[in-house]
Structure formats: C-alpha cells, structure tokens
Amino acid sequence: MRRFNMNNSANVGIAATVVMVAIVGIILLAPSSSRSAMTQPRCSPPATGVDVASVPTRLRITERGVRFSLTVSSRNWGRFCSLNADKSPRGPISLNKSIMGSQGAEAIIYWTSFPNGDYADPCTRLLGRSVGSSAADLAAAVSTAPGTEIVEKPSGVTLGGLPATHLVLKVRKSTGCDPGFFYGWKDVYGGALWTTTAPGNTIRVWIVSVDTTRLFIAAATTVEADARLKREVKQIVESIRFA
C-alpha cells in the first residue's frame, strides 16, 4: 500500500499557495495596457485601498451629478472607498499615500459636496446647516471652524478651468469629524490609512460651484509629509478637469 506523506502534502500545499499569491499580486500590480481614463472605482467588497499601479492614471469621478477627472502621476497612491455611513452609502471618497511605512497615510485628497455629499457627511458641529448659498459663504464658515488656525485666507483661484475659492488651515485641536475633519465617513481598514486629522496637520480646501452643487475638495498632510509629497498633492489637484 502506498503511504501518504504528510510532509510532501504540506509542501505541495505551501507551493500552491505561493503560486496563487504570486498570480494575484501580478494581476493587482501589473501596469495597465492602456493609459486611457479609468472609470470611477467600484466599491464592491472588499472595499480596500488599491494602489494606482500604472502611472499616469486618469481617474473619473462623479459627485452629486458633477463629473470631473484627475491624474495620478506618482506611484503608491491608494484609491479608497468609504463604508456605509448613517446617511451616506458606500462610495469612492479619497486618494491616500504613506511614505513612512505600509500604513498611516501622510497625505489624503478627498472630494465631496455641501451640504449633502454622496459618500461623506458634513461635520455639522463645524459647518452647521445655515451656511449661505455661495462658495464664498462656505469658505468663510470653513475659515472660522473651531480648532483651526487660518494660514491662507480665502481667495479666488481657478480649478479645472472654473472659478474656485481656496484657503489653507492648520489644525490646532481635534474638534472635527473623522477621518476628514470637515467631513466624516466610515473608513476602510487597509493600505495607507487616514483615520483622523490630528493637531499639526495642514488642510487645503478648494470650493467650486458647478450649477447648484458646491464641490468640496480637500487635501490634508501631516507634519511628516515631505516636500515631494506636497508637490504630488499639488500636481493631482491641479490636474482636475471638469466634464
């Protein structure tokens, strides 16, 4: 009778597992054969951060019916989806990047709208619901948010060919909502996590009025973010184009 060798069986199982992991890794990380614009990332389970492996990559985003796109030209930015929140459903919400390790992002770029975002809920204790109807009104509310210090006052800029209001703040106290301070959503655990906006972090905000929608685009960086990471954030935001 032929004896069953447990060691050989274990070795075969381990080898098969290694091959499977390698194949999955190749599928996830292999550069795309096309550099054309990608569709808005799906948020079917598992909703984890996904490295944008092929660069440059053009991502298409829709928020409250407004379509825009942006280009990611640097590696290791992860696309993230929110989980179902009390008011908002699951959906694409941010780009995160870690430069200090596998987790704990040093930069985040997120997009939503006011007063009701598709996938994020405004932090009412900071913004309230009685903000005026213009981008300037919303910028004024952001600039006086508790727990923040204004670095650059609201000013008129152009974003993606449209008029926008821009301002920069520094967080002094953790009085906002997690994970985006001015907006809250249920975060996904995996990849470059941005779980909270801590004291010392810098938040850059762009508010763009498109028809009746006020888009809220924010980029936050930690004190560990270096000059290169800040340039990447700037390049991504400046690459925004509206459909």
N, C-alpha and C positions, 0 to 999 in steps of 0.2 A: 504493500500500500504506500502511496506517495504521501510523505509527511508535509503538512502545511507549515511553512516557516514564517513565524510572526515578524521576525526582523526584516525579512525580504518584503513582506507585505507592507510594513510600515515605511520602508524606504521607497517603495513604489508610490505609496500614497503621498509621501512628502514631495517626491519628484513631480507628481501630477499637480499638486497644489502650487508648487513653484512655477511650473509652466503656465498654469492658469493665471496666476497673479501677474506674471510677465506679460501675457497676452492682454490682460485688462489694462495694465499700465501703458502698453504700446497704443492701445485704442484711445485711451484718455489723453495721452500726451503727444501723440503723433501730430505734426503740423497738418493743417487743412490743405487740401489740394487746390483750394480756391481762396482768394483773398477778398472776395466779394462780401458785401454787407451780410451780417448774420441776423437772423430773426431774434425777436425778444426771447431770452432764455425761458424754457419751460420750468415749472415749479412742481412737477410730479415727484413723489418720494423716490429716493431720499433727497430732500432739499438741502444739499450741502454746497459749500463754496466750490467752484470749478475753476481751475486755472485756465486763463486765456492763453493757450499754449502757442498758437500761431499768431505772430505779430507782423505787420499791423492788422488789427481786427476791428472791423466796424460793427458796432452793436446798435440795433434799432430798439427804441423804447417808446412805449405809449403810456401816457399818464393823463387821466381824465379826458381822453379823446385827442390829446395833443401828441403828435408824432414827432420825435426827434431822434437823432443818432449821435454817437460819439466814437472816437477812435482810440483804441488802446495800443500804444506803440512800444510799450515796455513789458517784459515778462513778469510773471508771478503775481499779477493782479487777479484776484478771485472774484467771480460774479456770485452774488448772494441773493437768495430769496428769503422773504420773511415767512414766518409761520402764521397760521390764522390767529388774528388778534380779536379782542372783544368786538370791535366794529369793522375792522378791515379783513379781507380774505388774504390768502397766501399769494405772493407775487414777487416779481423782481424788484429789488429795492436798492442795491448798492454794489460798489466795487471796493474791495478791501485789499490792503497789501501789508505784509510783515517783512521787515528787514532785519529783525533781531532774533528770529527763531521761527519755528514751524507754526506757532500760534501767537495770538496777541498782536493785532494789527497796529501799525504806527500811522496808518492813514486810511481814511474812508471817504468815498464820494457817494452821496445818496441823492435821490430825486423823489419828489412827491409834489403835492399841491395844497393850497389853502383855500377854504377851511377844511375840506374833506379830501384826503389823499386816497388813492386807490388801494395802497397796501400799507399805509402808515397812518397813525392817528396823531394830530397835533397835541402838543403838551399844553393843555388849557391853563394850567397854573402859570405858564409863562406868556402865552399868546392870547388866551381868552377867546371869546367869540365875538366881541364887539369891535373888532378892527375894521377900519374903513375899507372902501372897495378898491383902492388903488394899490399899486406896487409900493409906492412911497409910504402909504399908511402902514402896510405890513412891515416894511423896512424899519419904520420908526418904532413899532412895537418890538421888533427883534433887537434893535439897538439899545433899548432900555430894559431888557429882560433881567430879572433878578439873578444875582450870582455871576454876572458877566461884567467885563470892562471893555469899553469900546476902544479899538485900536485904529480903525479907519472908519470915519463916519460915512453914512450912506451917500453914494454919489452915482451919477448917471454914467453907464457904460453901454457897450454893445456886446451882445452874446448871440452867436449864431446868426448875425445879421439883424437882430431885433433889439430894441431899446430894453435895458435892464437896469436894476438898481443893485449895487454891490456894497457890501460892508464887511468888516473884519472885527471879530471879538476874541477876547481871551476869557476862558472860564476861570473864575475865582472860587466858586463854591458849587458843589454838586446838587444844584437845586432843580435841574431839568429832568426830563424823562429819558429812560434808557431804551435803546442804545444811542439815539441820535441827538440827545439833549432837547432840541426843539420839536422833535417828533419821536414817538415811541412805536415799537413793533416787537413782536416775538422773534428773537434772534435764533439763527441756526447754529448748532454747535459742530464745528468742523472747519478746517482751513484757518485762514487769517481772521481770527475773531475780533470784533469790535463790540464789546459788551456794555461799555459805559463811556461817557465823555467826562474825563476827570479834571480836577483843577490843574491849571497849567496848559491844558490843551488849547489850541487855536482853532477857531471856526470861521471859515469864509463862506459867505452866503451871497447867492445871486437870485434875484426875484424877477421873473419875466411874465408879463401879462400877454396872454395869447387868447384873443377873443374875450370870453368871460372867465377864463382859467388863469389863476396866478400860480405859475410853476415855482417851486421852492427847491433850488439846487444848492447843496451844502457840501463843503469839503472840510474835514477836521483832521488835524495832525497832532501827534503827541510831542512832548519835549524831546523824544529820541529821534524824531524824524530828521534826516539829514538834508542837505541842500539838493541832492539828486532826487530824493523822493518828493520834495516840494516842487521841483521842476516838472516831474512826471504828473503830479496833480494838476499843475497849471496847464500843461500840454493837453491833458484829457479834457479839462473844462473848456479850454479854448477851441477844441476840435468839435464842439457841439454845433450841429446844424439842424434846422427845423425843416420838416417835410412841407 
